[in-house]
Amino acid sequence: MTLTAPAQPQAVAPALWVSWMRLTAFRNYPRAELACDGRPVVLIGPNGAGKTNLLEAVSFLAPGRGLRRARIGEVDRRGTARAGDAAATGGEAWSVAARIETPEGRREVGTGRDTTAEGRERRIIRIDGATAGRQQDLGELVVATWLTPSMDRLFQEAPSGRRRFLDRLVSALDPEHATRVNRYDHALRERARLLRDGRGGDPAWLTALEQRMAEQAVAIAAARRELVDRLARACRRELGPFPKAGLGLAGDLESWLGQMPALDAEERLRAALQGSRGRDRESGGAAYGPHRSDLLARHLDKDLPAEQCSTGEQKALLISLILGHARLLAAERGFAPLVLLDEVAAHLDAERRAALFEELLGLGAQAWMTGTEAGLFEGLARRAQAFEVRDGTIRPAALTGPS
């Protein structure tokens, strides 16, 4: 059965939105369908009901590993057997099918787990019935940005998490960025293996590999610098009760790009990698490169580094970044992205909730939001569509409050 929210007065639909979605063997859903209009989607229900799983399904309509960064085999519906086993899923692999309304018209998108003849798991993608050759093809159709509770400690944890966060933001604007990051990471691991195994005796062998690393690294760093600069400008805009965020990048390569042309920075990195082979053999990594960079954030109104702010202030800064990213995407692509916000409203006071809702509505985005109580979203009233999620079932619900 396809569930549709009760008919309500509707504003002009956004340019990009999900009008229908079907889940099969996905997390706690053996089968589920959902039909939507272009208004924001509110998912209400207790913890563990499957609200975040629905947001994750939407995130798989864009390139990448979804908002949980899950491995392919971790998404299968869990039963008494190991996820991925036939007994756990009834012989089915997980899949998500969706109807996407885009500026160019309606498109049919499907994705899920597939197994090759050699037994290797992979993610398969279909667009309008044809198999897509790569995930980046999704990025030409669907653009999404999101905020989840797991990101709450982004400014407190290791730089690797902030790099992943930044690269996701860059990839939403430039789908090829993820390919460059993957190529660089592969070359980085290969170089470490050669150094560790003692196969780096031939200088030409490592020189060619380090040249490829340098080429990818400069492109990665340049894309990050551009995004941070543009996002910083977007985040200086007044957002009512949300703080203005200052952004920067820390890293040797980023610093070099600020001082010299890209080709010179590329040569300098190649020479630095060559000079650090002995040290890198001992450490198992590389002393230079974009894998050592860090995203810096600052609460401009208080002139404090983000990591020194309170928990509530850090959450507000993250919301400012996501809203700034959504505005940037809308300006770049000509339409607002899908915005996925997991359990965000519960951590905001009434003033900030109202400001968040008005920003999303003004942006013209189909936002997907979760919460345990309908009262958290009464400021949206009939301007949003609501569904109750309970024990893996979905049914239409109503929001009350001023229209």
C-alpha positions as CSV (number, residue, x, y, z in Angstrom):
1,M,0.0,0.0,0.0
2,T,1.3,3.5,-0.9
3,L,0.8,6.0,1.9
4,T,0.0,9.6,1.0
5,A,-0.3,12.5,3.4
6,P,-3.9,14.0,3.7
7,A,-4.6,16.6,1.0
8,Q,-3.7,20.1,2.2
9,P,-3.3,23.5,0.7
10,Q,0.0,23.4,-1.1
11,A,2.4,26.1,-2.2
12,V,4.4,25.9,-5.4
13,A,6.4,22.7,-5.4
14,P,10.2,23.0,-5.3
15,A,12.2,22.2,-8.3
16,L,13.7,19.1,-6.8
17,W,11.6,16.7,-4.7
18,V,10.9,13.1,-4.0
19,S,7.3,12.3,-5.0
20,W,7.4,8.5,-4.3
21,M,9.7,6.1,-2.7
22,R,9.7,2.3,-2.1
23,L,12.0,0.4,0.3
24,T,12.6,-3.3,0.0
25,A,14.5,-5.3,2.7
26,F,15.9,-2.0,4.0
27,R,17.0,-1.9,7.6
28,N,13.8,-2.5,9.6
29,Y,11.5,-2.3,6.6
30,P,10.6,-5.6,4.7
31,R,8.5,-3.4,2.4
32,A,7.4,0.2,2.6
33,E,6.1,2.9,0.2
34,L,5.6,6.6,0.7
35,A,4.0,9.2,-1.6
36,C,4.8,12.9,-1.0
37,D,4.1,16.3,-2.5
38,G,6.8,19.0,-2.6
39,R,6.2,20.3,1.0
40,P,8.7,19.5,3.8
41,V,8.2,16.0,5.2
42,V,8.0,15.4,8.9
43,L,8.5,11.9,10.3
44,I,7.1,11.5,13.9
45,G,7.6,8.5,16.1
46,P,9.5,6.9,19.0
47,N,13.2,6.2,19.0
48,G,14.0,3.0,17.1
49,A,10.8,3.2,15.0
50,G,12.7,3.6,11.6
51,K,12.6,7.4,11.1
52,T,16.3,7.7,10.5
53,N,16.2,4.7,8.2
54,L,13.8,6.6,5.9
55,L,16.2,9.6,5.8
56,E,19.0,7.2,5.0
57,A,17.0,5.8,2.1
58,V,16.6,9.3,0.7
59,S,20.3,9.9,1.2
60,F,21.1,6.9,-1.0
61,L,19.4,8.7,-3.9
62,A,22.5,10.9,-4.0
63,P,26.1,9.6,-4.6
64,G,28.1,8.3,-1.6
65,R,27.6,5.9,1.3
66,G,24.5,7.7,2.7
67,L,24.1,9.6,5.9
68,R,25.4,6.7,8.1
69,R,28.3,5.9,5.8
70,A,27.2,2.3,5.9
71,R,28.9,-0.6,4.0
72,I,26.8,-2.2,1.3
73,G,26.0,-5.3,3.3
74,E,25.1,-3.4,6.5
75,V,21.9,-2.0,5.1
76,D,20.0,-5.3,4.5
77,R,17.0,-5.9,6.7
78,R,18.1,-7.6,9.9
79,G,16.5,-10.8,11.1
80,T,17.8,-13.7,13.2
81,A,20.6,-14.4,10.7
82,R,23.5,-12.1,9.7
83,A,22.4,-9.2,7.6
84,G,23.0,-10.1,3.9
85,D,22.1,-13.8,4.5
86,A,19.0,-15.1,2.7
87,A,17.4,-16.1,6.0
88,A,17.7,-12.5,7.2
89,T,16.2,-10.9,4.2
90,G,14.0,-13.6,2.6
91,G,16.6,-13.9,-0.2
92,E,16.4,-10.2,-1.1
93,A,19.0,-7.6,-1.1
94,W,18.1,-4.1,0.0
95,S,16.9,-1.6,-2.6
96,V,15.4,1.9,-2.8
97,A,13.3,3.0,-5.7
98,A,12.1,6.5,-6.1
99,R,10.4,8.9,-8.4
100,I,12.2,12.2,-8.5
101,E,10.7,15.5,-9.7
102,T,13.6,17.6,-11.2
103,P,13.7,20.9,-13.2
104,E,14.0,18.8,-16.3
105,G,11.1,16.6,-15.5
106,R,10.3,13.3,-13.7
107,R,13.1,10.7,-13.3
108,E,13.0,7.2,-12.0
109,V,15.9,6.2,-9.8
110,G,16.8,2.9,-8.2
111,T,19.7,1.7,-6.1
112,G,20.6,-1.3,-3.9
113,R,23.0,-4.1,-3.1
114,D,24.1,-6.4,-5.9
115,T,26.4,-9.4,-5.9
116,T,28.8,-10.0,-8.8
117,A,29.5,-13.5,-10.3
118,E,32.7,-13.5,-8.2
119,G,30.7,-13.0,-5.0
120,R,31.7,-9.4,-4.5
121,E,29.1,-7.0,-3.1
122,R,28.6,-3.7,-5.0
123,R,26.0,-0.9,-5.2
124,I,24.0,-0.9,-8.4
125,I,22.3,2.2,-9.7
126,R,19.5,2.5,-12.3
127,I,18.3,5.8,-13.8
128,D,15.2,5.6,-15.9
129,G,15.5,1.9,-16.2
130,A,19.1,1.9,-17.4
131,T,22.1,0.8,-15.3
132,A,24.4,3.7,-14.5
133,G,28.1,3.2,-14.8
134,R,29.0,5.2,-11.7
135,Q,27.5,6.8,-8.6
136,Q,28.5,10.3,-9.8
137,D,25.7,10.0,-12.4
138,L,23.2,10.4,-9.5
139,G,24.9,13.7,-8.6
140,E,23.7,15.1,-11.9
141,L,20.1,14.5,-10.8
142,V,19.9,14.6,-7.0
143,V,21.6,17.0,-4.7
144,A,21.3,16.5,-0.9
145,T,22.7,17.8,2.3
146,W,22.1,16.6,5.8
147,L,22.7,16.9,9.6
148,T,22.5,13.9,12.0
149,P,23.1,13.5,15.8
150,S,26.3,11.6,15.0
151,M,27.7,14.9,13.7
152,D,27.2,16.8,17.0
153,R,30.8,16.3,18.1
154,L,32.3,17.2,14.7
155,F,34.3,20.0,16.1
156,Q,35.6,18.0,19.1
157,E,36.7,14.8,17.3
158,A,39.6,14.0,15.0
159,P,40.3,16.0,11.8
160,S,39.4,12.9,9.6
161,G,35.7,13.4,10.4
162,R,35.9,17.1,9.4
163,R,37.6,16.2,6.2
164,R,34.9,13.7,5.3
165,F,32.3,16.3,6.2
166,L,34.0,18.9,4.0
167,D,34.5,16.4,1.1
168,R,30.8,15.6,1.2
169,L,29.9,19.3,0.9
170,V,32.3,19.7,-2.0
171,S,31.0,16.6,-3.8
172,A,27.4,18.0,-3.7
173,L,28.7,20.8,-5.9
174,D,31.2,18.8,-7.9
175,P,30.4,15.1,-8.1
176,E,33.8,14.4,-9.6
177,H,35.5,15.4,-6.3
178,A,34.7,12.1,-4.7
179,T,36.4,10.3,-7.5
180,R,39.5,12.3,-7.0
181,V,39.5,11.7,-3.3
182,N,39.2,7.9,-3.9
183,R,42.0,7.9,-6.4
184,Y,44.2,9.8,-4.1
185,D,43.5,7.5,-1.2
186,H,44.2,4.5,-3.3
187,A,47.5,5.9,-4.4
188,L,48.4,6.8,-0.8
189,R,47.7,3.2,0.3
190,E,49.7,1.8,-2.6
191,R,52.7,4.0,-1.8
192,A,52.6,3.0,1.8
193,R,52.5,-0.7,0.8
194,L,55.5,-0.3,-1.5
195,L,57.5,1.5,1.1
196,R,56.6,-1.0,3.8
197,D,57.4,-4.0,1.6
198,G,60.7,-2.6,0.5
199,R,59.7,-2.4,-3.1
200,G,60.5,1.2,-3.4
201,G,64.1,0.7,-4.4
202,D,63.5,1.8,-7.9
203,P,63.1,5.6,-7.7
204,A,61.1,5.7,-11.0
205,W,58.5,3.4,-9.5
206,L,57.7,5.7,-6.6
207,T,58.2,8.9,-8.5
208,A,55.4,8.0,-11.0
209,L,53.1,7.1,-8.1
210,E,53.9,10.3,-6.2
211,Q,53.3,12.3,-9.3
212,R,49.8,10.9,-9.6
213,M,49.2,11.6,-5.9
214,A,50.4,15.2,-6.4
215,E,48.1,15.8,-9.3
216,Q,45.0,14.5,-7.5
217,A,46.0,16.2,-4.2
218,V,46.2,19.7,-5.7
219,A,42.8,19.3,-7.4
220,I,41.3,18.1,-4.0
221,A,42.9,21.0,-2.1
222,A,41.8,23.6,-4.6
223,A,38.2,22.3,-4.6
224,R,38.2,22.4,-0.8
225,R,39.6,25.9,-0.7
226,E,37.0,27.2,-3.2
227,L,34.1,25.6,-1.3
228,V,35.3,26.9,2.1
229,D,35.7,30.4,0.7
230,R,32.2,30.4,-0.8
231,L,30.6,28.7,2.1
232,A,32.2,31.1,4.5
233,R,30.5,34.0,2.6
234,A,27.2,32.2,2.6
235,C,27.4,31.6,6.4
236,R,27.9,35.3,7.1
237,R,24.4,36.0,6.1
238,E,22.0,36.9,8.9
239,L,20.0,33.9,10.1
240,G,18.2,35.4,13.0
241,P,19.1,33.4,16.2
242,F,21.6,31.2,14.4
243,P,25.3,32.3,14.7
244,K,27.5,33.4,11.9
245,A,30.2,30.9,11.2
246,G,33.7,31.6,10.1
247,L,35.6,28.9,8.2
248,G,39.1,28.2,7.2
249,L,41.5,25.4,6.2
250,A,44.7,24.2,7.9
251,G,47.3,22.3,5.9
252,D,50.6,22.7,4.1
253,L,49.1,22.1,0.6
254,E,46.3,24.7,1.2
255,S,48.9,27.2,2.4
256,W,51.1,26.6,-0.7
257,L,48.1,27.1,-3.0
258,G,47.6,30.5,-1.4
259,Q,51.2,31.4,-2.2
260,M,51.9,30.0,-5.7
261,P,50.3,28.6,-8.9
262,A,48.7,25.2,-8.8
263,L,51.5,23.6,-11.0
264,D,54.2,24.9,-8.6
265,A,52.3,23.6,-5.6
266,E,52.0,20.2,-7.4
267,E,55.8,20.1,-7.9
268,R,56.5,21.1,-4.3
269,L,54.2,18.3,-3.0
270,R,55.9,15.8,-5.3
271,A,59.3,16.8,-4.1
272,A,58.1,16.8,-0.4
273,L,56.8,13.2,-0.8
274,Q,60.1,12.1,-2.4
275,G,62.0,13.7,0.4
276,S,59.9,12.0,3.2
277,R,60.1,8.4,1.9
278,G,62.3,7.3,4.8
279,R,60.1,8.8,7.5
280,D,56.9,7.7,5.8
281,R,58.3,4.1,5.6
282,E,58.5,4.1,9.4
283,S,55.2,5.8,10.0
284,G,53.2,3.9,7.4
285,G,51.6,7.1,6.1
286,A,52.7,10.3,4.3
287,A,53.9,13.5,6.0
288,Y,52.4,15.7,3.3
289,G,49.1,15.8,1.4
290,P,45.4,16.6,1.7
291,H,44.8,13.7,4.0
292,R,46.5,15.8,6.8
293,S,44.3,18.9,6.3
294,D,41.7,20.2,8.7
295,L,38.5,22.2,8.5
296,L,38.5,25.1,11.0
297,A,35.3,26.7,12.2
298,R,34.7,29.8,14.4
299,H,31.7,31.4,16.2
300,L,32.1,34.9,14.7
301,D,29.7,36.6,17.1
302,K,31.6,35.4,20.1
303,D,35.0,35.2,18.4
304,L,35.5,31.7,19.6
305,P,36.8,28.5,17.9
306,A,33.9,26.1,17.5
307,E,35.5,23.5,19.7
308,Q,35.5,25.9,22.6
309,C,31.8,26.7,22.2
310,S,29.0,25.1,24.3
311,T,27.2,22.0,23.0
312,G,24.2,24.1,22.0
313,E,26.3,26.7,20.2
314,Q,28.1,23.9,18.3
315,K,24.8,22.5,17.2
316,A,23.6,26.0,16.1
317,L,26.9,26.4,14.1
318,L,26.4,23.1,12.4
319,I,22.8,24.2,11.4
320,S,24.3,27.5,10.0
321,L,26.8,25.5,7.9
322,I,24.1,23.2,6.5
323,L,21.8,26.1,5.7
324,G,24.6,28.0,4.1
325,H,25.5,24.9,2.1
326,A,21.9,24.6,1.0
327,R,21.8,28.2,-0.1
328,L,25.1,27.7,-2.0
329,L,23.8,24.7,-3.8
330,A,20.6,26.5,-4.7
331,A,22.6,29.4,-6.2
332,E,25.0,27.1,-8.0
333,R,22.5,24.5,-9.4
334,G,19.5,26.8,-9.8
335,F,17.4,24.8,-7.3
336,A,17.4,23.9,-3.6
337,P,18.8,20.5,-2.5
338,L,17.0,17.9,-0.5
339,V,17.7,18.8,3.1
340,L,17.7,15.9,5.7
341,L,17.6,16.9,9.3
342,D,17.6,14.0,11.9
343,E,16.3,14.9,15.4
344,V,17.3,18.6,15.0
345,A,14.1,20.3,16.2
346,A,14.3,18.7,19.7
347,H,17.6,20.5,20.4
348,L,16.3,23.9,19.5
349,D,14.3,26.4,21.5
350,A,11.0,27.8,20.0
351,E,12.7,30.8,18.4
352,R,15.4,28.8,16.7
353,R,12.8,26.1,15.5
354,A,10.7,28.8,14.0
355,A,13.7,30.4,12.3
356,L,14.8,27.1,10.9
357,F,11.4,26.3,9.5
358,E,11.1,29.7,7.8
359,E,14.6,29.4,6.3
360,L,13.7,26.0,4.8
361,L,10.4,27.2,3.4
362,G,12.1,30.4,2.0
363,L,14.8,28.3,0.4
364,G,12.1,26.2,-1.4
365,A,13.6,22.9,-0.3
366,Q,11.8,19.6,0.3
367,A,13.2,19.1,3.8
368,W,12.9,15.7,5.6
369,M,12.8,16.1,9.4
370,T,12.4,13.6,12.2
371,G,11.2,14.0,15.8
372,T,9.5,12.1,18.6
373,E,6.7,14.7,19.1
374,A,4.4,16.4,16.7
375,G,4.4,19.5,18.8
376,L,8.0,20.2,17.8
377,F,6.7,21.0,14.3
378,E,3.5,22.9,15.0
379,G,5.1,26.0,13.5
380,L,4.9,24.3,10.1
381,A,1.3,23.2,10.4
382,R,-0.3,22.8,7.0
383,R,2.9,24.0,5.2
384,A,4.4,20.5,5.7
385,Q,3.2,16.9,5.4
386,A,3.5,14.5,8.3
387,F,3.8,10.7,8.7
388,E,3.8,8.6,11.9
389,V,6.5,6.0,11.9
390,R,6.1,3.2,14.4
391,D,7.6,-0.4,14.4
392,G,8.5,-0.1,10.8
393,T,5.1,1.0,9.6
394,I,4.2,4.4,8.1
395,R,0.9,6.2,8.1
396,P,-0.3,9.8,7.5
397,A,-0.4,12.1,10.4
398,A,-1.5,15.7,11.0
399,L,0.4,18.7,12.3
400,T,-1.6,21.3,14.3
401,G,-0.8,25.0,14.9
402,P,-1.0,28.2,13.0
403,S,-1.1,27.9,9.2
